[in-house]
């Protein structure tokens, strides 16, 4: 690995390291605007353009090379589907146009630190995943996000029960400048693994292997907990960018990548972080 000389402050893998899912296969779901696997030939995103509501699907190359922006013309583009690159077809979608997050603004692809990004409006934008099992425990979540200055509760990824606190939740804490990873049964008291977050672009890694959980910000351990329990509500929904059972607490900034493994990836954490850091450096 090279020195920590990139925006995510994580030691990088070289370009020869290959796609992330080639290096560490077995993800339950994998969303990105870059190509994560040599075997993924489908698009990475389906976009609705504002001028006439026509839709098109685009590969990672087409997102970057001007094809997507040309499709949108001088208007805006909104994400109808973020394609799952894991091979499990757990695509994240939003069929209500007014709730679709944005990827093109005024004919230009939205960027964060020079790389394509999806922007959530903090009001009602979210994407839904029908396969709730992508957040069974154990689980490891890798998320490239941009922190917002908001002090309100904001959700990155969540699978929840009918309880306001039940489920598996990666979120910005309510009324604080912190991130937390909650992994609980709806009937149990819940621990919070939390830390003061970085400003701007960040790589969050959240790991839950009952009874333990941990969370990292740009490769720095923020906290651990030894009191989590398994999640037993098998059919509750998953959402990117919102609290799924209410559609509230919406993310109000950008996302570039979310990868979920149905296992404890502590042993591969630095390898995966390095590949992500190489891509976003």
N, C-alpha and C positions, 0 to 999 in steps of 0.2 A: 504494500500500500504506500501511496505517496503521502506527504505531510498534509495536515488539515488546512488546505489552502483554498477552499471553496466556500460558497455562500452558506451552505448547510453546516459548515464546521465539522465535517465528518471525513475521515480518511477515505480516499477514493480507491476503487478498483480501476485497472486499466481498461481501455476500450476493448482489448482482446478478451475480457472476461465474459462477453456474450450477454444475451438477454437474461433478465432476472429469473424468469421461470425456467430457463435452461440450466442456470446455476443451481437453483433451489426449486424443484418442482413440487407439486402437491398442494397448491393454493386452492381454497374453496371458491374464491372470487378475486378478480384482479382487474382494476379499473385504472386506466392511464391514457394520456394523450401521446405517449411514446409506445413503440412496439416492445412488448415484454417477452415475447417468445419467438423463436425462429419458425415455429410451426403455425403461428397465428397469421392467417391470410385474410380474415374478415376485417371490416372497418373497426375503428376505435370509437367512433361517435356518429350519431345521426342528428342532423341539425335542421331546424325549421327557420327559414328566412322570413324577415318581417315584411318584405315588400308584397308578397302574395301567398304566404304560408306554405309555399312549396317546400318539400323535404328532400334532403340528400344525405347519403352516408359516405364517410371519408376515412381513409387509412391515416396512420400517423404521418406518413410522408405527405399526404394531401393536406393535412392540417397545417403543415409547416411551409409547403412550397408555393402557396398562393392559390391553390385550387379551391379551398374552403372560402377564402375571402372573395374570390372571383364569383363564386356561387351566390354569395350574399350581396354582391354589388356594393352600393354605397350605404346599404342598410345594416341591420343587426341580425345576428344569428343566435338561436336558442337551442339548448340541448334537449332533444326528445328522448334519446337513449345513449347511455354510456355503456359500451359493449364490454362484457366480461371476457378477458383474454385467457382465463384459466382452462378453457375447454369444457366448462360445466354449464355454459349458457345461462348463468345467473345475471342477466343483464339488468341494469338499473335504468328505469324509465319514468317519464312524466308525460301523461297524455293531455293534461290541462295546460293550454298554451301560456296562460298568465302565471303559471307556477314553474315554468321551465327556467333553469339557470342560463346565464348568457355566456357565449364563447366568442362572438364577433360583435364589435361596437363600431358603428359608422364605417363599415367595410374593412376593418382591421381586426385580425385575431387578437384577443385579449392575451396579454403576456404578464408573467411574473418573473423577474430577474432574467428577462430575455427568452423565456420558454412559454409555450402555450399553456393557458390556464382556463378553468371554468369559474365564473363568478356568480356567487349566490347573493341575493338581494337583502337578506336578513328579515324579510317580511313573510313570504310564503313559498319561496323556492325550495324544492326538494326533489329527490329521485327515489323511487321505490323499488325494492327487490322482493320478488314473490317467494324466493327460497329462504325461509327464516333460518334454516339449518346452517347458513354460512356463519352465523354467530353462536353456534353451539360451543360449549366449553369442553376441552381447553381451546384457546384461540390466541393468535398473535396478529395484531393489526399494525401495518406500516402505512403512515399517511403523510403525504407532502402537502402542507397547508400554508396559508398565509394568515397570521394572526390579525385580528381586528382590534382597534382600541376600545371597543365596546366592553362594558363591564357587566352586560346582561348574560344570562344563560344562553349558550349557543351550542348546537349539536353538530358534531362531525359525522358520526355514525352511531346508530342505535338500533337495538332490538329490545322492545319493551313489552311488558304485560299491561294489564289494565291499570295497575298501580302507577302512580306518578313517579315512583323511584325504582320499580322492579325492572330487572333485565340486565342487558350488557350495553354499556353506554360509554362512548368517548365524547367528552364535551368540555366546553369552557364553563367553569363554575359560575353559578348564579351570584352576581354581585361582587365578583372578585376578578383579579387579573391572573387567573390560574387555569390550568387544564386538569382534568381528572378522568380516571378510568374506573367506572363502577361495574362490578361483576357480582351479581347477587341473585338470589331467589327472592321473589316478590314478598315472601312472608318473613324474610330474615332481616335483621339490622344490617346496614351496609357500610363497609369501609370506603374511604376515599383516598386514593393514591394521588397526590397532588403536588404541584410545584409552581413557582413563579415562571411564567412562560417567556420565551424570547419575543421580541417584536419582529414583524415581517415574516419571511419565508422560514419554515421550520420542518424538520422531519420528526414526527412523533412515532414512537414504537411503544405499543401497549401489549403486555403479555399476561394472560390469565391461565394458570394451571392450578385449579383448586387443590389446596386452600390458599395458594399464594398468587399475588399479582404484582406487577411492576410497570413503571412507565418511564420512558426516556425522551429527552428533548435534544435533538442534534447530538446523539450518542452519549449524553450526560444523564446518568440515573437521577430521576427526580424524586422517587419514593417507592416504597414497597409496602405491601400489606399481607398479613398472614391470617385473614379471617373470612375470605370469600367462600361462597358455597356454589354448588352447581345450579344451572338455570334449567328449570323443569317445565316451563311453559313452551311446548313444542311448536305451536302454530302461530305465534304472534309475529307481527310484521317487522321488516327491517327497512330503515330509511337512511339515505345519505343526505345530510344537511338539515335534518329536522327530527323532532320527537315523533316517532311514527304513529302512535295511537291518537295524537291530537293534531299533528301537522303544525306544531308551534315550536318556539325556541329555535328559529331557523338560523343557519350559519349565515354570516354577513360579510364574507370575504371570499378568497379564492381557494380552490383545490386543484391539484395537479395529478395526484396519484393516491389510490387506496388499494391495498393488497391485504387479504385476509387468509391466514393459514389456519386450518382446523387442528392445530397442535402447538406445543410450546417450541418456539424457534430460537430459544436462548443460544443454543449452540451455533446457529447460523446468523445470529443478529448482526455481527460486524461485517460478515460477507455481504448480506443483503443491504445493509446501510451503505457499504462501499460502492456497490453497483448503482444504487440510487444517487449517491453523491456524485459519481462520475457523470451521470446523465444530466444532472442539474447544475454542474459546475460551469 
